[in-house]
Amino acid sequence: MISRFGLDDDAIAVVMSWAFECFEKGILTKNDTDGLNLTWGNKSAVIAFIRKIAYKEGFGNPLGMGCKKESSVIGKKL
């Protein structure tokens, strides 16, 4: 799915891991993630997350530019 959108697998894996870790630690909430429940193993959230990055929608827009950019956008650090 990732390659169909022309995205880099490794970069998406890093961004997703960062976001899921932030969500798990309470740094990100559903308000920050456009309602996505970024819990490990949540396949529907992963698919929605990838689509948001690919189409630069909401939470996915700054994440398409990487973790550092998203950190500066939300003003929080891991």
N, C-alpha and C positions, 0 to 999 in steps of 0.2 A: 504494500500500500504506500509506503513512504516513497519508494522510487517512482511510483506512478505520478506522484506530485512533483517529481524532480527535486526532492529534498535529499540531503546527505544523511544516511542512516546513522553514522556515528554522532554527528552534531545533534540530531534529534534525540538520540539515546541520552546524551549528556544533559540536554535541556529538560527532557522528561524526568530524568532521575533527580535533577535539581528541584524541579517543581514538586514532584511527589514527596521528596524529603522535606521541603519547606512546608508542604501541606500537613505532613505527618507531625511536624514539630510545632504546628500552629502559627507559623510565620505567614503562611497564606491561608485564607479561608475561602469558603464557597463564594463569598462576595467578591473576592479577588479573581476567582477562576471562572467567572460567568456561570456559577452554579454547579460546576463540575466537582464531583467527589473524587479527588485524586488520591485514592487509596490503592495500595499495591494489589494487583490482581483484578482491578476493575477494568475489564476489557472494553466496555462501552465508553468509559471515560478516556481511555487511550485513543480510541478511534476518533472521538469528538475532539480531543486535544490535537491530534495530528491534523485534522481538517481545519481547526482554528488557526494553526500555524500556517498551513498551506494557503489558506484564503485570507490570511491577515485579519482575522476577525477578533475583536475584543481582546481578551487575554492573550490570544495567539499572536497578535501583531508584534508587540515588543519581543516576545519569546522567539520569533523568527530571526531576531537579530542576536540571540544568545543570552546566556544567564547574566552576564555583566550588565547588559542593557536593561533587562527586566529588573534586576536589582535596583538600578538607578531610577527606574520608572516607579516602582512601588516604594522606594525609599527604605528598603529593608535589606539586610544582609544575612546570609546563612552563617 
